[in-house]
């Protein structure tokens, strides 16, 4: 790596992130079914119809996995809790095995000197709630608040930070408009309601955690740099629409109590009655903002209904996901988020990383280069006064990559999905060396 800890302000934190369904092994420990289980069982939705039933078996191997986090000289482990593991039916009586697991997990982090950074929800909705409309049903905000109460009453006293929902855009748009993730819908009415309800659930959970006496609570949104594919007015307008419903909708709701006009052009007719009255809850104050960033998209106009746009393949080097490597986008979002939405509030890069065609014993240089380029942008914006306080990599280890099954590898650690053996990659070793603490 071309950086060390000494290149950052005192107290700057480095971490790695994972999510429950992607690594734990959901068919274990009394967890209930989720909409991802049924989505994956539907032919054509997921590569080879793979699911998270076993995943990385983190449920049984968490101690060794946390050793890897500690031994990489990382400070923070960003993990998520599974709603269906804690409440198998989404409501009602909790699963003691699930609560006990997260108890052990958090204690194991603290024993290793790691800061536990919890995300309450990373996409695995209990099937019983999906049957009731899931994120399209306004009642989900209350259900989510109840789940928050159960899990954080158990572990909240030992959590360093907590955020309610990972990537609201993926929970709503990707899953209800594009249909690429569970529940696999393509419905603009359902999308608009999911986008609003996910923010209502966010605010509800923040209020619940405040009521439990918790602090260091945040919001985590994902971002893609939207650039017009050409200089036409039509493409510039299309890129602005993409930016509005992807990047600005959720930040605007949480920090400004409104939605962007370009997004409302298409979504307002489908929002639930009285949606404006919910901003009192949605804007519940947070202590930090997390940004997940991977790539940019070139956007051109499309001759069809709103949002009337299409993605155009760009010329930059791409990862195994087909995503362009564009570090300037990270600098852009850190700078504009602070300037337009969050002010002096601490910012964290809560996810950044790449899928590579890597194997044990082979060079991992593309990932090292990717990390170096993006960390360099973090250093630059800090020098410009942007209050970035940490950088967390996605992901600690190769895992279940949702609709792409086990095919795409984002990990610092290679996982053999037959033997489940973990093997640190060259990027892991390089990061470990870079983050060695000076005496």
N, C-alpha and C positions, 0 to 999 in steps of 0.2 A: 504494500500500500504506500501511497505517497503522502501519508499524513500520520501523525501520532496524537496522543491525548494532549500533548503540550501545545498543539496548534489551536486548541479551543479554550474558551473561558473556563475558569474553575467551576466545577459543578456540572459541566456539560455531560449528558448521559448518553451512553451507547447501549443498544439493546437488540433483541431479536424477537420476532413475533410468530405466533402460530394461531390456529383456531381449533376448537374442540372437535367438530365433526371431521375435520381433515386429518386429525392425527390420533384421536383417542381410541377408536374402535367402538362404534356406537351400539353394537349388538351385545355389549357386555355391561355388567353392573346395574341391571335393572332399568336401563334407559328405555323410554317409550318410543314408538315409531314417529318419524318426521316426514314432512313433505318431500325431503330429499330422497328418502328411501323409495317412495312410490314414483317420484320423478325418474330416478335411476332405473327402476324396474320397467319403465315404459320404453319399448324399443325405439331407438333412434335419438334418444335424449342425451345419453352419456356414452363416451367411447367404451366399447366392449361391455356396456351395461354395468360398469363397475360402480361400487358404492363404498360407503364409509363403515361398513360392518366391522372390519378389522383395522383398516387404515394402517397406521404405524404401531398399533398396539401400545400407544402411550399410556393407556389406562394401567397397564402392568409395568411399563418400562420407564415411567416418568422420572425415577431417581437417576438413572443413567443419562436421560435426556437433559435433566437439569445440571448434571455434572458437565455436560458439553457446554451449556450456557456459561457456567462459572469458569470453566477452563479456557474459554475464549476471551476471558477478561472483560466480559460484558457486565453492565450494571443492572439492566432491566430485562425482565422476561414479560413480554406482553402476551397474555393468553386469553381465551374466552371460555365462558361457562355455557353449558348446554341446557337450554330451557327444558328439553324433553328428558334429560338425565335427572334433573332436579324435580320436575313435575311431569311425570310420564303422560298425563292427560292434558297438560298445559294449565290445569287448574286443580283444585282439590288437594289431597294429601301428598306430601313430598315423598320422594324415594330416599330412604335413609342411606343407602349405598352411594347415591349420587352426592348427597351433602357430605358424607364422610370422605369421599374421594377428593372433593375440592378443599376440604379441611386439610387432608394430608398433603395435597399439592402445594397449597400456600405455605404450610409449615416447612415443607422441603425447600421452597425458594428461600425463605428467611434463614434456614439453617446454612445455606450456601452463600449468604450475604447478598442475595438478589432482591431487587425491588419488584414486588408483584403488581403488574399493571393489568387490571381486569377489564375485559369487554364483556358485557352481559349477553349480547346476542350477535352471533356471526352466522346467521342464515338458516339454522336448523329448527324451523317452526314445528311444534308438536302437531301430529296429524289431526288430533281431535279439534284443534283450533283452526286448522286449514279447512276442515269440514264445515266450519261456521263462517267461512269467508276470509279467514286469515287477515292479512293487512288491509283488505277492502272493508272490513267491519270495524266501525268506530270503537266498539267495545274492546278491541285489542289493546288500546292504551291502558285501560283498567286491568286487563289480564296481565299485561307486561309489568305494570306497577306492582301487582301482587307477587309475581315471580321475583321482581327486584327485592321486595321485602323479605321473601323467604331466603334467597341466596345470600344477600348482604347482611341480614341479621346473623347469619352463620359465620361468614368470613370477612365482613366489612371492617372489623376492628383491626385486621392485619394487612389491609390492602393499601399500597402506596398511592395508586391512582385508579380511577374507574371511569369508564365511558359506557353509555347505554347500548349503542347500536353501531356496528361497523358498517361503513359505506352505505348510507341511506339510498343512494342512487341504485346500487345493485339490488337492494331489498325491494325496490319499487320499480324503477324503469326497466332495468335489465331483465327482471323476472316477470313483469306484468305487461310491458309494452313490446319488448323484443322477444320474450319467451325463451331466452337462453338458459335461464336458471329456474329452479322450482319457485312457484307452481307452474311455470311454463305457459303463461297466458299471453295473449296479444289483444289487449282491450284497453282503449284509452280511458274509458270511465274507471275501470279498475285501477289503472295506473295513477290517475290523478288522486284517487282516494288513498291508494297506498302511499303515495308521496307525502300527502298531508298527514295521514295517520301515523306514519313512521316518525314524523317530527313531534306529533302529539304524544306518542309513546316515549320518545326521548325526553321531552320536558317533564312528563309524569314521573319517569324513573329518577330524574335529577331531584325532583321534589321529595320523592320517597327517601332517597339516600341522604339528602339534607336532614330530613326528619329523623334519620338514624344517627345523626351526628357526624356523618362522613364529610371529608373535604377532599381537595384535589380532584374534582370531578370535571370531565371534559366532554367534548364532542369530536367524533372522528368522521371526516368526510373524504371521499376520493375525488381526484381531479384528473382531467385530461386536457392538455393544451389544445385549444381549438383554433386552427389557422385556416384562413380562406385558401382554397386550392388555386385561386387565380385572383386577378385584380378587379373582377366584375363586381358591380354593386350587389348582384344576386348572391354571389358566393360569400361576400362579406356579411350580408344579412343572414345567410344560412349559418355561418360560423358563429354569429352572435346568438342565434337561437340555440345552437348546440351548447354554447357556453352558458346560456341562461338556464336550461333545464338540467344540465349536467353539473356545472360548477357553482353557479350562483344561487340556485333555488334553495338549497339547504342552508348555506351560510346566511342568505338573506332572511330566511325564516327564523333561524336561531338567534342571530345577532341584530337584526333590524326589524323584526316583526312584520315582514311583508314579503311578497314574492315578486320576482322580476317581471316587468311588463311583457317581455318577449316570450316568457314561459306561459303567462296567463292568457296570451292570445289563443293558445290551443287547449290549455288545461282548465281555465276557469269555468266553462260550461259544464264540466264534469266533476268539479269539486263538490263536496257535501254541503248541504245547507248550513249556513252560519259559520262557515270555515274561518271567517275573519275573527270571530270571537275566541278562537283557540290560541291566538298568539300570546295571551297572558301566560299560558302554560308552556308553550313552545319556547318562549324566550327566558325560561328559568335560567338565572345566571350560572355560568360555568367558570371554571378557574383556568382553563387552558383549551387550546384547539389543536387537534391532530390532523395532519395532512397525509394522505396516502397518494403517492404519485409514481407513475411508471412510464408514461409515453405522451406523444401528441397525436392528433388526428388532423388530416387535411380534409376540409369540408367544402363541398360544392352544392349548389341548389339542385333540387329535384322537382320534377313535374308531376307531383302527386300531393295528396292532402298533407296538412300540417303534421310534422315540422318541415316537410318539403325539403329534405336534404339528403345527401349521400356522402359516404366516405370515399376518398380517393387515395390510392396507394402512394406513399411518399418515397423519396429517394434515399433516405438516411439508412444506415445500418440497422438491422432488425434483430430482435431476440427470437428464440424458438417459438414464441407466441405470435410472431409476425408484427410485433410492436416496434416502432421506431425508437431508437435511443436518442433522447432529446433532453439533456440535462438542463438547458436553459429554461425549460418549462417549470422545473422545480423552483428555480430562483424566482421566476415570475409569480408563482402562486404564493410562495412565502412572503414576497414583498407586497403583493396586492391584498392578500388576506389581512396582513397587519395594517396596511394603509386604509383599507375600505371597510373592514369589518371588526377587527379585534383589538386594534390599538396596541396598548402595552401588554396585553395578555400573553403569557408564554405560549409559544408554538412548538410543536414536536412533529418531526417527520416520523409518523407512526408506521408507515410501510414504504419501502423502496427496495427494488430488487429486480432480478431478471431470471427467466427460464433459459437454461443453456443445454446444449447437447453434450453434457459432461458425463464422464464415467470415472470410477475410482482409478487412480494412477495416471489419469490423462490430465493435460494442462487445463487449468481453469481460468486462463487469462482473460477471456471476455467478461467474466463476472468481476474479476479484480478491477478491470478497466472501468466497468460500469459503476462500481462502488466508488472508485477514485473520482470519476467525473462528477458524480452527484454530490459526494461529500465536499468536493472543491466548491461547488455552488453554495452549499450551506455555509462554508467558511466565508465566502464572499458577501453573502447577505448579512451575516453577523457583523462583519466589518462595516457594513453600511447602516448598522443600527437596528436590524430586524431582530426581535427577541426570540430567537430559536434556542431552545434549551436541550434538545436531544435528537438523536437520529437512530431509528430502529429498522433493522433489515427484515425483509420478507424473503426467505423464511429461515428459521433455524434448520429445518430439514425438509427433504423431499416429502411430498404428502399427496393426499387426494385433491386433485386440482379440479373439483366440481365437474362440470360437463366434459372436461377433458380427461377424466379418470386419473390414472397414475402415469400418464404419458409425459406431462410437462414437469420439469424439475427446477424448482426455485431455491432449493436448499443450499445452505452452507455445508450441510452434512448430507452425503449420499445415503439413501436407504434402498437396500435390496428388498423388494416387495415379496420375494419368496422366502428368504431367510429372516428378513427384518433386521439384518445386520446394519449398523450405522458405521459409516466411514467418513471422517472429515475430509473435505475437499481442500484444494490448494488455497481457495479464497478464505476458508476457515483459518488455516494456518497463518496466512498473511494478516488477517484481521487480528488474530491472537497476538501476533508480534507487535502490530501497530498500537494495540491498546494496552500493552504492558505498562504497568504503573511505575513511574520513576521513584526512586527511594527518597 
